[in-house]
Amino acid sequence: MSKRALPVARRLSLFTAAVLAASSVAWLAGPYPVRAADAAAIPSVSAGIPPVSDAETGWVMKTLHRMTLEEKVGQLFTTRVYGETADTADPAAVRMNRSFLGVDNAAQAVARYHLGGFVYFAYADNTRSPEQVAGLSNGIQQVGVAQPSRVPLLLSTDQEQGAVVRLGPPATQFPGNMALGAGRSVDDAGTAARITGRELRAVGINQDLAPVADVNVNPANPVIGVRSFGEDPSLAADLVAAQVANYQEAGVAATVKHFPGHGDTAVDSHSGLPVIAHSRAELDRIDLPPFRAAIAHGVDAIMTAHIVVPALDPSGDPATLSHPIITGLLRAELGYDGVVVTDSLGMAGVRQRYGDARVPVLALKAGVDMLVNPPVMQVAYDAVRDAARSGELPESRIDEAVTRILRLKWRRGIVAAPFVDPAAVPRTVGTPDHLAVAQRISDRTTTLLRAGGATLPIPAGHRVLVTGWDDPAAPTTTQALGAALGRHGCTPDVLSTGVNPAAARIDAAVAAARQHDTTVVLTNRATGDVGQQRLVRALTAADVRLVVVAVRDPYDVTTFPDVPTYLATYAFNDVAMNSLAAVLTGAIPPAGRLPVTIPDPARPGAALFPFGAGLSTI
């Protein structure tokens, strides 16, 4: 049987075994950069798992052989870092970096720890602008390839789109996973991933910690919600598979998360340790199909969840630290031989039972390959190195993990082309074509669930008050909707009430509503926000022409089930508000269909709006 004819997981297992077996053979390490003949064999963009090439095997074997134990341990870590440049001397960034890295900046962190990667965050000043990100990426890679191991880094971020993005405008913004689930289009999901992937790759980000593969079957889920494609496992599997293929076609490693499924929890693993009560049969039916689909499409990486799943491991350990879940289920049963990465090791869900020095060691013993965001890098690094020296972690386990990481870097073209051209960034990031495609995709996702009281469509010339939820520090959502309504011929006024508005702000919104023809009130997670609930009820009691729109979780309507006109956008960025304005004014039809069930609070077990609900006309 040829290598191509072997099942994907079997081919990868044979490759890993071959590299590990050959790593003890003495030979001379090849030079860096990669020879032109080898570079020609490196796939710069490739969906799925290509056949193992001699060039790939040779580079991985040579690189692994010449690495010291300390360099191998460093490859297992990817961490956050503060600063706009690799060599930042900004006092605030230096202070933060010293607090958990013990060094001033990214360049020093690479030199000290031989890191395998970094994760970019907006709060860490990593993503100020596309050109700045490209410069940061190039600076990091320059340091990486200058190290004795000569290995470029994985540079990742959480560009899920919708509610979770790290690279904002001018990069192209899409409405997010649950909106794509409402649109029901595999092509649209794939296109969103392909454009996102191309823009990330243009700025030097070569791994996206996306897509989310969790199946959101719990309306009270505090951490997943609209990050999920919905509650239907088949729909989620189809859209996950499309996104995996398209991210990787764009040259970016896809990372599906959070294995084995974070969709049925009422606890946020950032602050607690969720327990998933699903039986094994329920896991197979609900949670695992999207991960199986991702594996079948050759996903580069899978992120673990800090959740306890007693049906899979009764020990009480979170999945990240569970040998039965990572090695038993993911590796042996599902046949996955790609890179397994942890969710952030700074989250409470993985720190409750063990200390920060034990967690990374236990994760590697469970079968994880890459350790993300340890609270204190020196503590985690020393713990893994010492466990390897003592024999608690056999060096063969370290080699196995490093082999997978090196293989990923080769296959995504990072070895051949670690650098990007900052001058070329504007030709890819946020282009008019990309923005237009994003808007067309968004236009197919807005969901109209109730249209009563002759409120829609809003006629041109009407005075429209846009009020309700917004970010108090930067009220861009209400402003974006007001501007979009103005482009459709309305006369808008904006009065943001922020989060949990006080009585005075609610009174001001009611008074303003009485001076307008139509009032559009936005809500965001109003089920847990008393102020938002009071605002909607006050506007309803004022007997004004009212439209209520959930701009994140569609479940908000359970708090006020009698509102006459109700829509869901699943996102609060500009493209979602543009689509909403077009639907409200009748410029486009409401094309989205609920990808979740909205329960009826008055009738336990019954649906207020079933899966698939959505009006097609107004």
C-alpha positions, -999 to 999 in steps of 0.1 A, spaced: 0 0 0 14 35 -9 18 62 17 -10 81 -1 -34 52 3 -28 49 40 -54 66 63 -43 100 74 -38 92 111 -18 60 102 4 79 78 12 105 105 19 78 131 43 61 108 60 94 101 63 103 137 77 69 145 102 72 117 115 105 128 118 94 164 137 62 153 160 82 131 167 109 156 193 87 173 213 84 141 244 106 138 247 129 108 255 165 100 227 190 104 219 209 72 223 247 70 196 273 75 179 288 55 165 257 38 182 248 6 164 259 -26 157 223 -35 141 216 -2 121 249 -2 105 239 -35 90 209 -18 75 228 11 38 235 7 33 272 12 -5 267 13 -20 233 17 -53 221 30 -55 187 47 -25 164 53 -2 161 23 19 129 17 50 128 38 79 141 17 116 132 20 124 169 24 100 172 53 113 141 70 149 151 65 144 186 79 125 175 109 150 147 117 180 170 113 165 197 133 154 174 161 188 158 162 208 190 166 185 204 194 196 203 230 171 192 256 167 229 266 158 238 231 133 210 228 116 220 260 114 256 247 96 244 215 68 231 237 58 265 249 39 294 234 31 324 255 18 359 254 42 389 254 37 426 257 48 452 232 44 464 197 79 453 186 101 423 193 127 444 210 104 469 228 118 491 255 84 506 264 84 508 302 49 495 306 55 465 283 89 458 300 73 459 334 46 434 324 70 411 306 93 410 336 64 400 358 58 366 342 86 361 316 115 375 336 128 393 306 121 427 289 106 417 255 99 390 229 135 389 216 149 382 251 122 356 257 131 336 226 168 337 235 162 326 271 135 300 266 140 289 229 102 293 226 81 275 201 56 304 196 38 335 209 1 343 211 -9 379 201 -34 398 221 -48 433 217 -45 441 254 -8 433 251 -4 459 224 5 433 198 -22 442 173 -22 480 169 -23 479 131 -17 454 104 17 469 94 27 470 131 18 433 135 38 424 104 68 442 119 64 425 152 62 391 135 93 397 114 112 409 144 103 377 163 111 354 134 145 372 129 154 363 164 141 328 161 160 318 130 192 333 144 191 309 174 213 278 172 182 256 165 173 279 136 135 272 140 109 299 132 81 304 156 44 297 155 27 331 159 -9 327 168 -40 346 178 -77 341 185 -93 355 154 -125 337 157 -145 366 142 -176 380 157 -174 383 195 -137 373 197 -112 391 175 -76 403 182 -69 421 149 -96 447 144 -103 470 115 -89 477 89 -87 439 89 -118 423 75 -144 415 101 -170 388 98 -201 383 120 -189 352 138 -197 315 141 -233 315 153 -242 340 126 -226 317 100 -247 289 116 -278 310 110 -267 315 74 -264 277 70 -239 281 42 -208 259 41 -194 280 13 -198 312 34 -181 296 64 -152 285 42 -149 319 25 -148 337 59 -120 314 70 -100 317 38 -101 355 38 -93 356 75 -65 332 70 -50 352 41 -51 384 61 -35 368 91 -7 352 70 0 386 54 9 401 88 29 370 99 3 352 120 6 316 109 -17 299 134 -53 308 142 -68 295 174 -100 288 156 -125 276 147 -146 268 178 -159 233 175 -181 233 206 -218 225 201 -237 250 222 -266 231 237 -268 251 270 -284 286 267 -267 296 300 -232 288 287 -212 318 298 -181 313 277 -191 298 244 -225 310 232 -222 328 199 -186 315 195 -203 282 185 -219 274 152 -250 263 170 -266 233 187 -268 209 158 -237 186 157 -240 180 119 -242 217 111 -213 224 134 -192 196 118 -199 208 83 -189 244 91 -159 234 112 -146 212 83 -150 240 58 -131 264 80 -103 240 87 -97 234 50 -98 270 41 -76 283 70 -50 258 60 -54 265 23 -45 301 32 -13 289 49 -25 293 85 -27 264 109 -62 258 121 -68 250 157 -102 235 166 -113 239 202 -121 230 230 -117 192 230 -137 171 239 -165 198 239 -173 229 260 -208 234 247 -229 223 277 -216 241 308 -229 269 330 -194 275 344 -166 295 327 -133 276 328 -115 309 330 -128 313 365 -139 278 376 -137 241 367 -168 230 346 -181 195 348 -197 181 316 -224 155 326 -228 140 292 -228 102 289 -204 86 265 -233 82 241 -242 119 243 -206 128 238 -205 107 206 -238 122 194 -234 158 204 -198 169 212 -174 148 191 -188 150 155 -172 184 148 -138 172 161 -141 140 140 -148 161 110 -118 184 117 -96 153 120 -109 139 88 -99 172 71 -64 171 84 -66 198 111 -32 210 122 -39 214 159 -66 207 185 -69 227 217 -79 210 249 -106 222 273 -101 227 311 -133 207 318 -140 175 338 -158 148 318 -166 119 342 -179 97 314 -144 97 299 -122 100 330 -137 96 365 -105 109 382 -117 145 383 -88 158 363 -96 183 336 -93 171 300 -61 190 295 -44 168 321 -63 135 313 -44 107 297 -77 88 291 -91 118 272 -60 130 253 -41 98 246 -69 73 250 -98 91 231 -81 117 209 -50 98 199 -59 61 200 -96 61 194 -100 91 170 -66 85 154 -53 121 157 -16 125 154 -14 163 149 -4 189 175 -25 190 207 -23 224 224 -36 234 258 -60 262 265 -43 289 286 -26 274 316 -33 306 335 -70 298 336 -86 287 369 -100 255 354 -66 239 351 -50 253 383 -75 241 409 -60 207 417 -23 211 410 3 238 413 17 258 384 49 236 383 29 204 380 3 214 354 27 215 324 43 182 333 9 165 337 -3 179 305 26 165 286 22 131 304 -14 132 293 -4 135 256 -4 173 250 23 187 227 22 225 232 17 244 264 0 278 261 4 308 284 18 294 317 13 319 345 51 322 351 73 310 323 104 302 343 84 280 367 68 260 339 100 257 318 121 246 347 95 220 357 93 204 323 131 204 319 137 189 353 110 163 347 128 153 315 162 152 333 148 130 361 131 106 337 95 114 348 91 127 313 110 104 290 129 123 263 110 102 238 78 119 249 95 153 245 108 142 210 74 130 200 58 164 209 86 185 192 84 163 161 47 172 157 54 209 162 83 209 137 62 190 112 34 216 115 59 244 109 72 227 78 38 219 63 24 254 68 53 269 49 67 286 80 102 271 76 104 281 40 89 316 44 90 329 80 90 365 70 63 388 54 65 420 35 50 449 55 47 470 24 25 444 8 0 442 38 -25 468 23 -28 447 -8 -43 418 13 -57 431 46 -91 448 45 -92 452 7 -125 465 -8 -131 430 -23 -127 413 11 -149 439 28 -176 435 2 -176 397 6 -178 400 44 -208 422 40 -226 399 16 -220 370 40 -233 390 69 -264 400 50 -274 363 49 -274 359 87 -297 384 103 -327 365 119 -362 380 123 -381 360 150 -411 382 155 -426 411 135 -457 426 151 -472 460 156 -465 471 120 -430 483 131 -412 470 100 -400 480 75 -389 514 88 -398 540 61 -373 564 48 -375 598 65 -385 583 99 -368 597 130 -352 566 146 -338 564 181 -310 538 185 -305 530 221 -296 502 244 -264 482 251 -230 494 240 -194 494 253 -194 524 277 -158 532 269 -163 531 231 -200 530 221 -193 520 185 -222 496 180 -251 520 184 -231 546 164 -226 521 136 -263 512 135 -273 548 135 -249 556 106 -262 526 87 -298 536 91 -289 571 79 -275 556 47 -309 540 42 -328 573 44 -337 574 81 -330 603 104 -312 586 133 -303 597 168 -282 576 192 -285 574 229 -263 545 242 -273 532 277 -242 511 281 -241 481 304 -267 477 332 -282 512 329 -293 531 359 -328 545 363 -318 580 351 -304 566 319 -335 545 313 -357 575 319 -337 595 294 -341 567 268 -379 565 273 -382 603 270 -362 603 238 -382 574 224 -414 594 227 -399 620 204 -391 595 176 -411 575 151 -393 542 159 -370 531 186 -344 503 181 -331 490 214 -300 467 214 -294 440 241 -263 420 249 -266 391 274 -296 408 289 -306 376 307 -279 385 333 -283 423 332 -311 438 353 -306 472 339 -311 461 303 -342 442 313 -357 473 329 -348 494 299 -367 471 275 -397 468 298 -398 505 303 -398 511 265 -424 484 260 -446 501 287 -441 535 270 -462 523 240 -437 534 214 -430 518 181 -403 494 194 -378 470 178 -357 448 201 -324 433 187 -301 409 205 -266 417 192 -249 387 208 -267 357 223 -302 352 208 -315 339 241 -321 375 254 -357 373 243 -365 348 271 -363 377 295 -390 397 277 -409 371 256 -437 395 247 -418 421 227 -437 426 194 -406 428 171 -375 408 178 -343 401 158 -310 385 164 -277 394 148 -253 372 168 -226 399 165 -222 436 172 -195 447 148 -201 470 118 -209 444 92 -237 430 115 -251 465 121 -250 472 84 -270 441 77 -294 449 105 -301 483 91 -307 469 57 -332 443 71 -350 470 93 -356 492 63 -366 465 39 -335 468 17 -328 430 21 -349 402 34 -341 386 68 -324 354 57 -310 339 89 -325 309 107 -319 301 143 -290 277 148 -302 271 184 -334 265 203 -346 294 225 -364 278 255 -397 291 268 -392 303 304 -429 297 311 -430 261 299 -399 241 310 -389 218 282 -408 237 255 -394 261 229 -402 297 226 -385 296 192 -374 263 178 -342 255 160 -346 268 124 -371 295 133 -369 327 113 -393 349 93 -383 355 57 -405 386 51 -413 417 72 
